[in-house]
Amino acid sequence: MPRLRTDIVVHRVPLKPECNPVRQKLRKMKPDVLIKIKEEVQKQIEAGFLTVSKYPEWMVNIVPVPKKDGKVRICVDYRDLNRASPKDNFPLPHIDMLVDNTARYSTFSFMDGFSGYNQIKMAKEIEVYVDDMIAKSKVDEDHTTTLQKLFDRLRKYQLKLNPSKCTFGATSGKLLGFIVSEEGIRVYPDKVRAIMEMSSPKTEKEIRGFLGRLNYISRFISHLTPTCEPIFKLLRKNNPGKWNEDCEEAFNKIKQYLQSPPVLIPPAQGRPLILYLTVLESFMGGVLGQHDLSGKKEHAIYYLSKKFTDYESRYSMLERTCCALVWTAHRLRQYMLYHTTCLISKMDPIKYIFEKPSLSGRIAKWQVLLSEYDIVYVTKKAIKGSAVADHLAAQPVADYEPMRIDFPDENIFLVEKNARDHETWTMLFDGASNELGHGIGVVLISPEGKVFPLTAKLCFECTHNIAEYEACIMGLQVACDMSIKKLKVLGDSMLVIHQVKEEWETRHAKLVPYS
């Protein structure tokens, strides 16, 4: 069969000089599978794809993969060879971006190369032998021209297609496990069917298999992490838990949700994105959306959720919101880096991070990580006609508050369950300034005795008294952010305490702005 000419390209496998050749032991196979392997190998030898190596230094096993037609696909266990070969510094395209860039077209043609890996010849010193193509058009009339250009290139390099795997002029098709069309992106029905037909997992392997299938389509599932939390617990170390009613309920909830999964729309250039962020004590959930051209309807782009680590769950509510925003921006970098993002949440983490006069270690790190994004905090009332919020409200997770478009009281920033506003918190503050630097520290103690320590480094020259003032102000700001109603403040600076209480006069010019 014709293939790419060797003066155009050949494939070489570079090897690290310190790695020794590996000869794998021959694996035994079932007789019926062995017959199919021999038939396929003989066919490839006759076609000139394979040749016999007389004195091989490397020997690897065949890994047969069954096909739908009963034949086998011959794969090879190249793990040892991969470890001995330097990695190419070539970034693979992001799967989400590939799928997004293909959706919203009207006409598609899906083509598959005939034995694509065999159409590039190996260099002479090695002797062994890349493939799916998609032509897409916004207008049907342009599709023929697009295909003509593609066929001319294939003909030029003598590349062949597999007719049985080609589809031309389709309005939708499968790409990387998803269905792309002019309407948007859908979950491939076979992936949903595989989950719907699963019986309740009983072993660790079955549980991991179920969660692995969900992970691939996680961008379609709202509140995935909190919904599946009972199942996630079974995989934690030193956890003797077994599949129980909570796990079964979560399993059935996911199945019910996937009966009508949402259609996701890739973002359009020139319009801002809308990020809804819900932060709870142990979890966070978000959905990225965008208005259509009319500005009256929203489309969902991406759903995501996360369970806070044990350390993160001890942050204040505002710091958890900041943490959630940083994690979300990292996950959705491919979208948020190129659009203005309107953030909708109960609190404004942007103001907290970028307008805070003194920065602790993690706040400073978050500031750096978020500085490359254009994120604007807006209130919920500023966003009209939220189809995304309607979708979340229509499919709430039990015991979790759904996101709503109406925010009844703009002055309420946080309402915690069983909040005990009548009880008093305690705040201890201290500051220090010397030749080594300037630092401040605060400790907040809840009525239940929980301790919340905060420290920060001051990045400007100051006196010891100014450092004491900055420590007191930082503690009061955090207390306000946490909606603390009653606070007992303790410090070792009599000057600051008496001046704040207006019992002493402020005379030093540098302290006047603080009084």
C-alpha atoms as one frame of an Amber mdcrd trajectory, in Angstrom:
protein
   0.000   0.000   0.000   1.354   3.511  -0.805   2.479   5.527   2.168   4.219
   8.814   2.953   7.456   9.058   0.994  10.563   8.673   3.117  11.998  11.928
   1.705   9.073  13.703   3.436   9.155  12.060   6.834  10.376   8.970   8.674
   9.922   8.115  12.316  12.818   7.537  14.684  12.845   6.464  18.323  15.726
   8.130  20.210  17.003   6.205  23.223  18.703   7.359  26.396  22.287   5.993
  26.358  22.107   4.869  29.985  19.065   2.618  29.361  19.633  -1.042  28.576
  17.433  -3.009  26.129  14.602  -5.014  27.671  13.323  -8.376  26.441   9.872
  -9.014  27.895   8.855 -12.566  28.692   6.312 -14.043  26.312   2.775 -13.829
  27.681   0.362 -16.687  27.199  -2.909 -16.014  25.387  -6.151 -17.820  24.682
  -5.978 -20.074  21.598  -8.872 -18.314  19.814  -7.275 -14.890  20.381  -3.894
 -16.211  19.261  -5.384 -17.342  15.938  -6.794 -13.845  15.287  -3.441 -12.271
  16.174  -1.599 -14.530  13.722  -4.074 -13.639  10.963  -3.620  -9.902  11.571
   0.175 -10.150  11.751   0.297 -12.157   8.513  -1.919  -9.566   6.826   0.394
  -6.727   7.860   3.497  -8.631   6.739   1.951  -9.200   3.305   1.004  -5.502
   3.088   4.588  -4.537   3.856   3.778  -2.888   7.181   5.842  -5.375   9.187
   9.135  -7.149   8.624  10.829  -9.876  10.629  13.697  -8.806  12.885  16.369
 -11.501  13.130  18.415 -10.345  16.131  16.212  -8.013  18.197  17.611  -6.271
  21.265  14.170  -5.103  22.329  11.315  -7.594  22.629   7.788  -6.533  23.621
   4.467  -8.325  23.926   1.384  -7.884  21.794  -1.705  -6.536  23.579  -4.837
  -7.603  21.653  -7.865  -5.277  21.847 -11.188  -6.784  20.665 -13.092  -4.905
  17.947 -16.857  -4.724  17.547 -16.683  -6.882  14.403 -15.001  -9.741  16.299
 -11.502  -9.031  14.998  -8.635  -7.814  17.167  -6.629  -4.629  17.072  -2.943
  -5.333  17.610  -1.409  -3.009  20.170   2.051  -3.336  21.676   3.293  -3.014
  25.253   5.881  -0.277  24.767   6.134   0.770  28.438   9.789  -0.257  28.742
  10.673   1.468  25.477   8.798   4.636  26.480  10.795   4.855  29.707  14.018
   4.600  27.705  13.021   7.259  25.160  13.266  11.043  25.809   9.880  12.772
  25.873   8.914  15.212  23.130   8.480  18.778  24.380   5.343  19.174  22.295
   2.183  20.200  24.180  -0.887  18.195  23.277  -4.021  20.233  22.509  -6.445
  20.595  25.427  -9.359  18.179  24.909 -11.951  20.740  26.045 -10.609  23.303
  23.576 -10.604  20.789  20.713 -14.230  19.910  21.387 -15.270  23.555  21.907
 -13.607  24.664  18.668 -15.475  21.998  16.709 -18.985  22.688  18.037 -21.379
  25.345  16.647 -20.656  24.446  13.008 -23.469  23.399  10.674 -21.756  20.710
   8.570 -19.135  18.132   9.491 -17.147  15.432   7.738 -15.375  12.893   9.939
 -12.525  10.928   8.361 -10.192   8.251   9.624  -6.873   7.311   8.070  -6.531
   3.735   6.872  -4.047   2.112   9.271  -2.788   5.592  10.062   0.138   4.461
  12.184   1.355   2.276   9.334   1.468   5.076   6.747   4.629   6.630   8.188
   7.630   4.388   7.682  10.162   3.857  10.442  13.767   4.860   9.830  15.899
   2.070   8.366  17.668   1.257  11.617  14.424   0.443  13.424  11.794  -1.004
  11.050   7.929  -0.475  12.666   5.258   2.462  11.390  -1.121   9.380  13.207
  -5.047   9.768  12.334  -8.605  11.294  12.812  -9.512  14.286  10.645 -12.513
  16.612  10.740 -13.633  19.100   8.108 -16.147  21.660   9.426 -18.034  24.539
   7.853 -20.307  27.282   9.136 -22.225  27.324   5.840 -23.211  24.165   3.947
 -22.172  25.641   0.588 -18.569  26.061   1.756 -18.155  22.458   2.845 -17.382
  21.097  -0.618 -14.546  23.593  -1.020 -13.158  22.627   2.394 -13.212  18.924
   1.496 -11.552  19.610  -1.869  -8.592  21.274  -0.128  -8.288  18.338   2.267
  -8.423  15.709  -0.495  -5.809  17.592  -2.535  -3.420  17.440   0.397  -4.105
  13.738   1.035  -3.532  12.996  -2.646  -0.296  14.997  -2.670   1.208  12.897
   0.123  -0.437   9.612  -0.964  -2.336   9.157   2.293  -5.336   6.829   2.317
  -8.638   6.972   4.206 -10.712   4.127   5.576 -14.107   4.476   3.791 -15.936
   2.423   6.417 -14.970   4.962   9.093 -15.677   8.153   7.122 -18.842  10.264
   7.310 -19.415  13.239   5.002 -21.890  16.118   5.245 -23.166  15.235   8.730
 -24.936  17.728  11.004 -23.360  16.179  14.106 -20.810  13.560  15.023 -18.617
  11.964  17.675 -15.396  13.651  18.742 -13.236  12.466  21.665 -16.193  10.907
  23.439 -18.617  13.810  22.897 -21.257  14.710  20.314 -20.589  18.039  18.569
 -23.184  19.864  16.499 -24.402  23.351  15.651 -26.476  23.216  18.835 -23.459
  22.643  21.104 -21.751  19.771  22.929 -23.541  16.707  24.287 -22.428  13.637
  26.191 -21.958  10.647  23.897 -25.032   8.413  24.486 -22.931   5.244  24.794
 -21.057   6.736  27.759 -24.332   7.596  29.478 -25.784   4.184  28.644 -22.751
   2.436  30.154 -23.358   4.268  33.447 -27.126   3.768  33.393 -26.733   0.013
  32.871 -24.228  -0.394  35.712 -25.330  -2.263  38.787 -24.352  -0.930  42.196
 -20.543  -1.236  42.591 -19.423  -3.630  45.308 -15.640  -3.804  44.994 -13.013
  -1.062  44.998 -12.247  -1.758  41.338 -15.920  -1.317  40.382 -16.184   1.904
  42.411 -13.087   3.347  40.733 -14.484   2.317  37.353 -17.759   4.138  38.053
 -16.023   7.311  39.265 -13.605   7.186  36.336 -16.502   7.212  33.869 -18.077
  10.143  35.698 -14.803  12.048  35.715 -14.606  12.051  31.909 -18.005  13.765
  31.630 -17.688  15.818  34.832 -17.988  19.139  32.961 -21.644  18.225  32.309
 -22.556  17.364  35.919 -23.624  19.996  38.422 -22.531  19.424  42.059 -20.725
  16.191  41.206 -18.406  16.224  44.237 -21.010  16.780  47.006 -23.417  14.350
  45.360 -20.825  11.552  45.224 -19.201  12.311  48.589 -20.520   9.082  50.234
 -18.894   7.103  47.409 -15.615   9.034  47.562 -15.355   8.170  51.266 -15.077
   4.472  50.406 -11.743   5.075  48.658 -10.038   6.918  51.486  -7.159   5.293
  53.326  -7.928   3.323  56.476 -11.639   3.528  55.737 -13.463   0.253  56.449
 -16.707   1.662  55.017 -18.978  -0.446  52.835 -21.553   0.381  50.199 -24.555
   1.639  52.161 -27.841   3.471  51.662 -26.106   6.853  51.286 -23.888   5.453
  48.528 -26.875   3.884  46.795 -28.787   7.170  46.990 -25.860   9.070  45.449
 -25.517   6.390  42.759 -29.197   6.736  41.825 -29.046  10.552  41.875 -26.287
  10.525  39.283 -28.269   8.123  37.100 -31.344  10.324  37.381 -29.325  13.431
  36.483 -27.843  11.758  33.403 -31.298  10.965  32.026 -31.318  14.536  30.685
 -27.775  15.949  30.798 -27.356  19.586  29.734 -26.114  20.769  26.356 -22.972
  22.863  26.760 -22.137  25.794  24.515 -18.545  26.854  23.742 -17.810  30.512
  24.575 -18.082  33.172  21.886 -15.347  35.756  21.450 -16.079  39.354  22.397
 -18.604  38.619  25.156 -17.808  38.324  28.888 -18.161  35.075  30.792 -20.282
  34.640  33.919 -18.938  32.526  36.776 -21.352  31.417  39.503 -19.502  30.293
  42.614 -21.158  28.524  45.546 -18.941  27.911  48.584 -19.999  25.717  51.494
 -18.152  24.431  54.540 -16.610  21.380  52.859 -17.368  21.819  49.151 -17.443
  24.368  46.392 -19.351  24.277  43.146 -19.356  26.504  40.120 -20.720  26.916
  36.647 -19.261  29.000  33.836 -21.773  30.519  31.449 -22.247  33.222  28.845
 -25.115  35.302  27.505 -26.325  34.741  23.972 -26.359  37.558  21.409 -29.703
  38.835  22.695 -28.307  39.196  26.213 -31.473  37.687  27.671 -30.523  34.028
  27.918 -27.523  32.268  29.405 -25.856  29.091  28.215 -23.763  26.807  30.388
 -20.159  26.231  29.301 -18.640  24.172  32.116 -19.696  22.703  35.487 -17.134
  21.939  38.167 -16.976  21.155  41.873 -14.361  20.371  44.507 -14.095  19.081
  48.055 -11.931  21.248  50.274  -9.000  19.576  51.955  -9.060  19.278  55.720
  -6.764  22.293  55.943  -8.806  24.401  53.489 -12.070  23.620  55.285 -10.696
  25.439  58.354 -10.361  28.708  56.438 -12.836  31.492  57.122 -15.793  31.670
  54.747 -14.207  34.520  52.806 -10.861  32.743  52.494 -12.612  29.576  51.297
 -14.258  31.709  48.619 -10.841  33.053  47.607  -9.426  29.527  47.546 -12.352
  28.321  45.414 -11.861  31.178  42.941  -8.146  30.442  42.543  -8.811  26.731
  41.975 -11.605  27.506  39.490  -9.437  29.965  37.558  -6.733  27.302  37.279
  -9.218  24.684  36.037 -10.867  27.078  33.563  -7.715  28.907  32.521  -8.313
  28.078  28.846 -11.525  30.149  28.999 -10.948  32.856  31.621  -7.572  33.967
  30.282  -9.144  35.305  27.071 -12.399  36.781  28.410 -13.536  39.228  31.044
 -15.206  37.105  33.739 -18.118  38.397  35.827 -17.976  36.677  39.213 -21.208
  36.069  41.126 -20.914  34.802  44.689 -22.107  35.677  48.176 -18.829  37.460
  48.915 -16.362  39.542  46.931 -13.003  37.734  47.100 -11.470  40.106  44.528
 -11.749  43.075  46.886 -10.430  41.022  49.796  -7.375  39.823  47.864  -6.411
  42.972  45.938  -7.359  45.735  48.396  -6.029  44.198  51.594  -3.269  46.475
  53.014  -1.244  43.602  54.490  -0.892  40.207  52.872  -0.368  36.854  54.546
   1.511  34.108  52.708  -1.412  32.396  50.993  -3.261  35.673  50.249  -0.135
  37.014  48.532   0.135  33.785  46.532  -3.534  33.991  45.499  -3.041  37.618
  44.461  -0.204  36.632  42.138  -2.156  33.703  40.662  -5.250  35.825  39.943
  -3.415  38.895  38.647  -3.336  37.567  35.068  -7.135  37.282  34.846  -9.702
  40.016  34.216 -12.269  39.146  36.907 -15.005  41.572  37.947 -17.303  40.970
  40.919 -20.965  41.746  40.223 -24.100  41.298  42.302 -26.693  38.721  41.327
 -29.216  41.404  40.407 -26.798  42.734  37.793 -27.292  39.545  35.777 -30.708
  39.254  34.190 -32.548  36.173  32.996 -30.215  33.473  34.222 -30.902  30.201
  32.463 -27.879  28.720  34.202 -29.225  29.584  37.646 -32.623  28.222  36.648
 -30.999  24.926  35.673 -29.204  24.669  39.013 -32.349  25.510  40.953 -34.294
  22.889  39.027 -31.783  20.183  39.936 -30.672  20.987  43.494 -28.564  18.689
  45.612 -30.251  17.607  48.835 -29.138  19.596  51.896 -27.374  22.169  49.720
 -28.665  25.617  48.896 -29.254  26.050  45.153 -28.036  29.211  43.456 -30.850
  31.692  42.868 -31.055  34.720  40.622 -32.928  36.819  43.205 -30.925  38.037
  46.171 -33.540  39.302  48.661 -31.303  41.391  50.920 -28.213  43.045  49.477
 -26.914  43.812  52.978 -26.671  40.141  54.004 -23.317  38.718  52.953 -23.336
  35.414  54.825 -25.885  33.409  56.790 -24.485  30.386  58.585 -26.613  27.596
  59.939 -27.011  27.679  63.742 -25.089  30.963  63.941 -24.818  32.177  67.517
 -24.628  35.931  67.027 -25.198  36.710  70.713 -21.934  35.043  71.751 -18.652
  36.909  71.881 -15.498  36.191  69.886 -12.032  37.087  71.171  -9.307  38.769
  69.116  -5.630  38.985  70.110  -3.363  41.228  68.051   0.323  42.086  68.076
   2.834  43.806  65.822   6.610  44.016  65.674   9.085  46.240  63.862  12.862
  45.830  63.909  15.889  45.722  61.628  14.861  42.281  60.337  11.473  43.466
  59.077   7.921  44.345  60.045   5.291  41.714  60.853   1.832  41.510  62.365
  -0.245  38.697  63.815  -3.846  38.124  64.855  -5.599  35.252  66.604  -9.398
  34.979  66.469 -11.055  32.632  68.961 -14.655  31.529  68.394 -17.183  31.050
  71.225 -16.647  27.289  70.819 -12.896  27.701  71.335 -11.783  27.270  67.700
  -8.599  29.205  66.965  -8.000  31.087  63.676  -4.417  32.442  63.466  -3.450
  35.066  60.863  -0.015  36.502  60.115   1.270  38.992  57.554   4.425  40.819
  56.552   4.263  44.602  56.085   5.970  45.684  52.881   6.641  49.280  53.933
   8.765  51.043  56.544   6.928  51.606  59.827   7.360  52.077  63.553   6.409
  49.562  66.220   3.197  51.480  67.003   2.179  51.544  63.328   2.700  47.768
  63.197   0.410  47.420  66.236  -2.258  49.520  64.495  -1.961  47.461  61.279
  -2.379  44.236  63.276  -5.499  45.572  64.980  -6.981  46.760  61.669  -6.276
  43.438  59.946  -8.008  41.549  62.753 -11.041  43.843  62.650 -11.287  43.496
  58.850 -11.264  39.712  59.081 -13.856  39.849  61.864 -16.096  41.973  59.623
 -15.552  39.564  56.722 -16.656  36.713  59.003 -19.765  38.682  60.069 -18.768
  38.558  63.743 -21.239  40.656  65.753 -19.551  40.781  69.166 -15.796  40.921
  69.543 -13.537  41.285  72.584 -10.212  42.801  71.505  -7.016  42.224  73.499
  -3.552  43.626  72.778  -0.304  44.494  74.523  -0.088  48.062  73.186  -1.630
  50.448  75.709  -1.071  53.305  73.254  -3.192  51.731  70.496  -5.944  50.551
  72.854  -6.361  53.925  74.621  -6.145  55.907  71.376  -8.762  53.689  69.704
 -11.018  54.217  72.733 -10.302  57.976  72.367  -8.994  58.103  75.934  -5.553
  59.284  74.848  -4.725  62.051  72.391  -2.902  61.169  69.175   0.117  63.433
  68.785   2.493  61.598  66.447   1.869  62.727  62.856   2.292  59.205  61.415
  -0.358  57.812  63.792  -3.013  60.451  63.038  -4.443  58.535  60.009  -5.036
  55.511  62.274  -6.860  57.340  65.068
